[in-house]
């Protein structure tokens, strides 16, 4: 009997990468590989890299060097966005055998059987074509991600991802629906739509498709139980999207006469980046702080229980104390539920990397700490508003694993722990919030 080959995949960065790693896992499994944990000994290792910050670059290089200590004979492939924008830098690392850009993910099992010299060159056209194979399940995840779009046509001064992912392209709706059908039939109770710039979905298609249309079609599928949107650009959150999110998908027809069991999660994650108009202008972000504040007000007026998260970058070149204070005051005043805080990291090839007045590391660290403290307070405040309310939640796992307390996530993105049986994992249950412990809700069935 032939010895089964083993492979391990490590994913860095975004949900888009996680979906593409699952596509690679499926390819390798079909090619006869046994998929093992990344910290185990394997014949083949794949690092699906990210390059949003210098830290993710360092993580990739550190992981690459550690692979050959586990198995000196193993083959190591590095793919993803770091491999796309800095292939020569990665090829200088002796431990890495093959460097392949994002397009290579679609045929990673073939590349794994080739020599390094055969796999490092790709045509530029290939990057912009194809969506990769369908996946039948999202292994190890209760909630499943679906890639519906990638690439971006915007030119934000700090962002390298436009170079790594190319222009905006949408996955045709019939392919999205087919992928959703497979994942729903596999038992995933929630599907999360992901993309580089999700709000641009459909702009490059010639059939009039857009994100609200896609949401309606997905919500109409009987096997789809819950839908969640990943990050959106502020100007792309239309009144139609707000209506769908606020109503939880219950009002889907033009005349709101087709109930659909509340499938769209009351949750929006919005890429604010700064609350200072002058910083936004330097970032090349096409909106103002007041526009963002008005948008948040409109969303909360439509449904107060919507969870709203925001991305914020601190330490952008030239960010003065006054500009940082403008951001801090805006965020403190707005009914946001949480923040994702990023410390500015200059990415070679972007406009911001060459801007004058780069902020010192200690100043950026202090500003990051301030924003994270604000975020923690907002998480707790939002959780407290849910006490004595009932809601539906997807049960994900035991928390901790050796207890009888199950952990679930509500449609408005809150963590709940409650006593329940093991067979509830992967199900949608109805819970009542009894109390809070920080940002965690204590609930009862």
C-alpha positions as CSV (number, residue, x, y, z in Angstrom):
1,X,0.0,0.0,0.0
2,X,1.3,3.4,-1.0
3,X,2.2,5.8,1.9
4,X,-0.2,8.7,2.1
5,X,1.5,12.1,1.5
6,X,0.8,14.7,4.2
7,X,0.2,18.4,3.8
8,X,-0.3,21.3,6.1
9,X,-1.6,24.8,5.4
10,X,-1.1,28.0,7.5
11,X,-3.4,30.9,6.7
12,X,-2.4,34.5,7.6
13,X,-4.7,37.5,7.2
14,X,-8.2,38.0,6.0
15,X,-11.3,35.8,5.5
16,X,-10.6,35.8,1.8
17,X,-7.4,34.0,2.4
18,X,-9.2,31.6,4.7
19,X,-11.7,30.7,1.9
20,X,-8.8,30.2,-0.6
21,X,-6.9,28.0,1.9
22,X,-10.0,25.8,2.1
23,X,-10.0,25.6,-1.7
24,X,-6.3,24.5,-1.6
25,X,-7.1,22.0,1.1
26,X,-9.8,20.4,-1.1
27,X,-7.4,20.2,-4.1
28,X,-4.7,18.6,-2.0
29,X,-7.1,16.1,-0.5
30,X,-8.4,15.1,-3.9
31,X,-4.8,14.7,-5.0
32,X,-4.2,12.1,-2.2
33,X,-2.8,14.2,0.5
34,X,-3.7,13.8,4.2
35,X,-4.2,17.3,5.7
36,X,-2.4,17.6,9.1
37,X,-2.0,20.5,11.5
38,X,0.7,23.0,10.5
39,X,2.8,22.3,13.7
40,X,2.9,18.6,12.8
41,X,5.5,16.9,10.6
42,X,4.4,17.0,7.0
43,X,5.7,16.3,3.5
44,X,4.3,19.6,2.1
45,X,3.7,22.9,3.8
46,X,1.9,25.8,2.4
47,X,1.8,29.4,3.9
48,X,-1.0,31.5,2.5
49,X,0.5,34.9,3.3
50,X,-0.8,38.4,4.0
51,X,1.0,41.7,3.4
52,X,-1.3,44.3,5.0
53,X,1.3,45.2,7.6
54,X,5.1,44.6,8.1
55,X,4.1,42.3,11.0
56,X,2.3,39.9,8.8
57,X,5.4,39.9,6.5
58,X,7.6,39.0,9.5
59,X,5.1,36.3,10.6
60,X,5.4,34.7,7.1
61,X,9.2,34.7,7.2
62,X,9.3,33.3,10.7
63,X,6.9,30.5,9.9
64,X,8.9,29.6,6.7
65,X,12.1,29.3,8.6
66,X,10.5,27.0,11.2
67,X,9.1,24.5,8.7
68,X,12.4,22.9,7.8
69,X,13.3,22.4,11.4
70,X,10.3,20.1,11.7
71,X,11.1,18.2,8.5
72,X,14.2,19.2,6.5
73,X,13.0,17.1,3.5
74,X,9.6,18.8,3.3
75,X,8.6,21.1,0.4
76,X,7.5,24.6,1.3
77,X,5.3,26.7,-0.9
78,X,4.5,30.3,0.0
79,X,1.6,31.9,-1.8
80,X,-0.8,34.8,-1.1
81,X,-0.4,38.5,-1.1
82,X,3.1,38.8,0.2
83,X,4.2,36.3,-2.4
84,X,2.4,38.4,-5.0
85,X,4.1,41.8,-4.2
86,X,7.5,40.6,-2.9
87,X,8.4,37.3,-4.6
88,X,12.1,38.1,-4.9
89,X,12.3,38.9,-1.1
90,X,10.8,35.5,-0.3
91,X,13.0,33.6,-2.9
92,X,16.0,34.8,-0.9
93,X,14.9,32.6,2.1
94,X,16.6,29.3,1.7
95,X,13.8,27.3,3.4
96,X,11.2,28.3,0.8
97,X,11.1,26.0,-2.3
98,X,8.3,27.6,-4.3
99,X,6.9,31.1,-4.4
100,X,3.6,31.5,-6.2
101,X,1.2,34.4,-6.5
102,X,-2.5,34.4,-5.8
103,X,-3.5,32.9,-9.1
104,X,-1.4,29.8,-8.3
105,X,-3.9,28.9,-5.5
106,X,-6.3,27.7,-8.1
107,X,-4.0,24.8,-9.1
108,X,-1.8,24.3,-6.0
109,X,-1.9,20.5,-6.2
110,X,-0.3,20.7,-9.7
111,X,2.3,23.2,-8.5
112,X,3.1,20.9,-5.5
113,X,4.3,18.3,-7.9
114,X,6.5,20.6,-9.9
115,X,10.0,21.8,-9.4
116,X,10.5,25.3,-8.0
117,X,11.7,26.7,-11.3
118,X,8.5,25.7,-13.0
119,X,6.2,27.2,-10.5
120,X,7.5,30.7,-9.8
121,X,6.5,32.4,-13.0
122,X,2.9,33.2,-13.7
123,X,1.1,35.3,-16.4
124,X,-0.4,38.5,-15.3
125,X,-3.6,37.7,-17.1
126,X,-4.0,34.6,-14.9
127,X,-4.2,36.7,-11.7
128,X,-7.4,38.3,-13.0
129,X,-9.2,35.2,-14.1
130,X,-10.9,32.3,-12.4
131,X,-12.4,31.9,-9.0
132,X,-10.9,28.5,-8.0
133,X,-12.8,25.2,-7.3
134,X,-16.0,24.9,-5.3
135,X,-15.7,23.6,-1.7
136,X,-18.2,21.2,-0.2
137,X,-17.6,22.2,3.4
138,X,-15.5,24.6,5.4
139,X,-13.5,22.2,7.6
140,X,-13.1,23.1,11.2
141,X,-15.5,26.1,11.0
142,X,-19.2,26.3,12.1
143,X,-19.7,29.4,10.0
144,X,-18.5,29.3,6.4
145,X,-17.0,32.0,4.3
146,X,-17.9,32.5,0.6
147,X,-15.7,34.6,-1.7
148,X,-17.9,36.7,-3.9
149,X,-15.5,39.4,-5.0
150,X,-11.8,40.2,-5.0
151,X,-9.6,43.1,-6.0
152,X,-10.2,46.8,-5.6
153,X,-10.4,49.8,-7.9
154,X,-9.7,52.4,-5.2
155,X,-6.3,53.9,-4.6
156,X,-6.1,54.4,-0.9
157,X,-2.6,55.9,-0.1
158,X,-1.7,53.3,2.5
159,X,-3.0,50.1,0.9
160,X,-0.8,47.5,-0.9
161,X,-3.7,45.1,-1.5
162,X,-4.7,46.7,-4.8
163,X,-1.2,45.6,-6.1
164,X,-1.6,42.1,-4.6
165,X,-5.2,41.4,-5.7
166,X,-5.6,43.5,-8.8
167,X,-8.8,45.3,-10.0
168,X,-12.2,44.5,-8.7
169,X,-13.8,41.3,-10.1
170,X,-17.1,39.7,-9.0
171,X,-17.8,36.0,-8.9
172,X,-20.9,35.5,-11.1
173,X,-24.1,35.1,-9.2
174,X,-24.8,31.6,-10.3
175,X,-21.4,30.5,-9.0
176,X,-22.1,32.2,-5.6
177,X,-25.5,30.5,-5.4
178,X,-24.0,27.1,-6.2
179,X,-21.3,27.5,-3.6
180,X,-23.8,28.7,-1.0
181,X,-26.0,25.7,-1.7
182,X,-23.1,23.3,-1.1
183,X,-22.1,24.9,2.1
184,X,-25.6,25.1,3.4
185,X,-26.2,21.4,2.6
186,X,-23.0,20.6,4.5
187,X,-24.8,22.0,7.6
188,X,-23.1,25.4,8.0
189,X,-25.7,27.5,9.8
190,X,-24.2,30.9,8.7
191,X,-22.6,32.0,5.5
192,X,-20.3,35.1,5.5
193,X,-19.9,36.9,2.2
194,X,-16.3,38.1,1.8
195,X,-14.3,40.1,-0.7
196,X,-11.5,42.6,-0.9
197,X,-14.0,45.4,-1.4
198,X,-17.4,43.7,-1.0
199,X,-19.5,46.7,-1.7
200,X,-18.2,46.7,-5.3
201,X,-19.8,43.4,-6.0
202,X,-21.5,43.3,-9.4
203,X,-20.0,46.6,-10.7
204,X,-18.0,44.7,-13.3
205,X,-20.9,42.3,-14.3
206,X,-23.2,43.3,-17.2
207,X,-26.4,41.9,-15.8
208,X,-27.3,44.6,-13.3
209,X,-26.3,42.5,-10.3
210,X,-25.3,44.2,-7.1
211,X,-24.8,43.3,-3.4
212,X,-28.5,43.7,-2.3
213,X,-29.6,41.6,-5.3
214,X,-27.2,38.9,-4.2
215,X,-28.4,39.0,-0.6
216,X,-32.0,38.6,-1.7
217,X,-31.2,35.6,-4.0
218,X,-29.3,33.9,-1.2
219,X,-32.0,34.6,1.4
220,X,-34.6,33.1,-0.9
221,X,-32.7,29.7,-0.8
222,X,-34.5,27.5,1.7
223,X,-31.4,25.8,2.9
224,X,-29.6,29.0,3.7
225,X,-30.3,29.9,7.4
226,X,-28.2,33.0,8.1
227,X,-26.1,35.5,6.1
228,X,-23.5,37.9,7.3
229,X,-21.6,40.7,5.4
230,X,-17.9,41.3,5.9
231,X,-16.2,44.7,5.8
232,X,-17.8,47.5,3.6
233,X,-16.6,50.9,2.4
234,X,-18.7,53.7,3.9
235,X,-20.0,55.2,0.6
236,X,-21.1,51.8,-0.6
237,X,-23.5,51.2,2.3
238,X,-26.7,52.1,0.5
239,X,-30.2,52.7,1.9
240,X,-31.1,49.3,0.4
241,X,-28.3,47.5,2.3
242,X,-29.3,49.3,5.5
243,X,-32.9,48.2,5.1
244,X,-31.9,44.5,4.6
245,X,-29.5,44.5,7.6
246,X,-31.9,46.4,9.9
247,X,-34.8,44.2,9.0
248,X,-32.7,41.1,9.3
249,X,-33.6,40.1,5.8
250,X,-37.3,39.9,6.7
251,X,-38.3,42.5,4.1
252,X,-36.9,41.3,0.8
253,X,-39.3,42.2,-1.9
254,X,-39.7,45.6,-3.6
255,X,-42.9,46.1,-1.6
256,X,-41.7,44.2,1.5
257,X,-44.3,41.5,1.1
258,X,-42.1,38.4,1.1
259,X,-41.0,37.5,4.6
260,X,-37.8,35.4,4.7
261,X,-37.3,34.5,8.3
262,X,-34.7,37.2,9.2
263,X,-31.7,35.8,7.5
264,X,-29.4,38.8,7.1
265,X,-27.4,39.5,10.3
266,X,-27.8,42.8,12.0
267,X,-24.1,43.5,11.8
268,X,-22.0,45.9,9.7
269,X,-18.3,46.3,9.7
270,X,-17.2,49.6,8.2
271,X,-13.8,50.8,7.2
272,X,-13.6,54.3,8.8
273,X,-9.8,54.6,9.1
274,X,-9.8,58.1,10.5
275,X,-12.1,60.6,12.0
276,X,-10.1,63.6,10.8
277,X,-11.0,65.1,7.4
278,X,-7.4,66.2,6.7
279,X,-6.1,62.6,7.4
280,X,-8.9,61.1,5.2
281,X,-7.8,63.4,2.4
282,X,-4.2,62.3,2.7
283,X,-5.4,58.7,2.7
284,X,-7.4,59.4,-0.5
285,X,-10.6,58.3,1.2
286,X,-13.6,59.8,-0.6
287,X,-15.8,60.8,2.4
288,X,-15.7,63.0,5.5
289,X,-16.1,62.4,9.2
290,X,-19.5,64.0,9.1
291,X,-20.6,61.6,6.3
292,X,-19.5,58.7,8.4
293,X,-21.3,60.1,11.5
294,X,-24.5,60.6,9.5
295,X,-24.3,57.0,8.1
296,X,-24.0,55.6,11.6
297,X,-27.0,57.6,12.7
298,X,-29.0,56.4,9.8
299,X,-28.2,52.7,10.5
300,X,-29.0,53.1,14.2
301,X,-32.2,54.8,13.4
302,X,-33.3,51.9,11.2
303,X,-32.4,49.3,13.9
304,X,-30.8,50.2,17.3
305,X,-29.6,46.6,17.8
306,X,-27.4,46.6,14.7
307,X,-23.8,45.9,15.7
308,X,-21.4,48.4,14.0
309,X,-17.7,47.8,13.9
310,X,-15.1,50.1,12.4
311,X,-11.5,49.8,11.1
312,X,-9.2,52.6,12.4
313,X,-5.6,53.4,11.4
314,X,-3.5,55.3,14.0
315,X,-0.2,56.9,13.2
316,X,-0.8,57.7,9.5
317,X,2.0,60.0,8.2
318,X,1.7,63.5,9.5
319,X,-1.1,62.6,12.0
320,X,-0.9,65.5,14.5
321,X,-2.2,65.3,18.1
322,X,-5.2,67.5,17.0
323,X,-6.0,65.1,14.1
324,X,-5.8,62.1,16.4
325,X,-8.0,63.8,18.9
326,X,-10.6,64.4,16.1
327,X,-10.6,60.7,15.5
328,X,-10.8,59.9,19.2
329,X,-13.7,62.3,19.8
330,X,-15.7,61.1,16.8
331,X,-15.4,57.5,17.9
332,X,-16.3,58.1,21.5
333,X,-19.4,60.0,20.4
334,X,-20.7,57.5,18.0
335,X,-22.7,54.3,18.9
336,X,-20.1,51.9,17.6
337,X,-19.9,48.4,19.0
338,X,-16.2,47.7,18.6
339,X,-13.1,48.7,16.7
340,X,-10.4,46.9,14.7
341,X,-7.3,49.1,15.4
342,X,-4.3,49.1,13.1
343,X,-1.0,50.8,13.6
344,X,0.1,52.4,10.3
345,X,2.8,50.3,8.6
346,X,4.4,51.8,5.5
347,X,4.0,49.4,2.6
348,X,6.7,49.8,-0.2
349,X,5.1,50.9,-3.4
350,X,2.3,52.8,-1.8
351,X,2.0,56.6,-1.7
352,X,1.9,56.8,2.1
353,X,5.3,55.0,2.4
354,X,7.0,58.0,0.8
355,X,5.1,60.7,2.7
356,X,7.0,63.0,5.0
357,X,6.5,63.3,8.7
358,X,6.3,59.6,9.5
359,X,5.1,59.1,13.1
360,X,7.5,57.6,15.7
361,X,6.9,54.1,16.9
362,X,6.2,55.0,20.5
363,X,3.6,57.6,19.5
364,X,1.8,55.1,17.3
365,X,1.9,52.5,20.1
366,X,0.3,55.0,22.6
367,X,-2.4,55.9,20.1
368,X,-3.1,52.3,19.4
369,X,-3.5,51.6,23.1
370,X,-5.9,54.5,23.5
371,X,-8.1,53.2,20.7
372,X,-8.1,49.7,22.0
373,X,-9.2,50.9,25.4
374,X,-12.1,52.8,23.8
375,X,-13.0,49.6,21.8
376,X,-13.1,47.5,24.9
377,X,-15.5,50.0,26.6
378,X,-17.8,50.0,23.6
379,X,-17.9,46.2,23.4
380,X,-19.0,46.1,27.0
381,X,-21.6,48.9,26.6
382,X,-23.1,47.2,23.6
383,X,-23.3,43.9,25.3
384,X,-25.1,45.5,28.3
385,X,-27.8,46.8,26.0
386,X,-28.8,43.3,25.1
387,X,-29.5,42.2,28.7
388,X,-33.1,40.8,29.1
389,X,-33.5,40.6,25.3
390,X,-33.9,37.4,23.3
391,X,-32.1,36.6,20.1
392,X,-30.9,33.8,17.9
393,X,-27.3,32.6,18.0
394,X,-25.1,30.1,16.2
395,X,-23.5,27.6,18.6
396,X,-19.8,27.2,17.8
397,X,-18.0,25.3,20.5
398,X,-17.6,24.6,24.2
399,X,-16.0,27.4,26.2
400,X,-13.7,26.3,27.8
401,X,-13.5,22.9,26.0
402,X,-13.8,20.9,29.2
403,X,-16.9,22.7,30.5
404,X,-20.7,22.3,29.9
405,X,-20.8,26.0,28.8
406,X,-21.4,26.4,25.1
407,X,-20.2,29.5,23.2
408,X,-22.4,31.1,20.5
409,X,-22.4,34.2,18.3
410,X,-25.5,36.3,17.9
411,X,-26.6,37.8,14.6
412,X,-25.5,41.2,15.9
413,X,-22.0,39.8,16.6
414,X,-22.0,39.3,20.4
415,X,-20.5,36.3,22.2
416,X,-22.8,34.4,24.4
417,X,-22.1,31.5,26.8
418,X,-24.8,29.3,28.1
419,X,-25.3,25.8,29.5
420,X,-26.3,23.3,26.9
421,X,-25.8,19.8,25.4
422,X,-23.1,18.9,22.9
423,X,-25.5,18.2,20.1
424,X,-26.4,21.9,19.9
425,X,-23.0,22.7,18.3
426,X,-23.5,23.9,14.8
427,X,-27.2,24.8,15.4
428,X,-29.0,28.1,15.6
429,X,-30.7,28.4,19.1
430,X,-32.8,31.1,20.7
431,X,-31.3,32.6,23.8
432,X,-32.1,35.2,26.4
433,X,-29.4,37.5,27.8
434,X,-29.3,37.3,31.6
435,X,-26.2,39.3,32.4
436,X,-22.8,40.3,31.1
437,X,-19.2,39.6,32.1
438,X,-17.3,42.3,30.3
439,X,-18.2,41.9,26.7
440,X,-19.4,38.3,27.1
441,X,-23.1,37.7,27.6
442,X,-24.4,35.1,30.0
443,X,-27.5,33.5,28.4
444,X,-30.2,30.9,28.9
445,X,-31.9,28.8,26.3
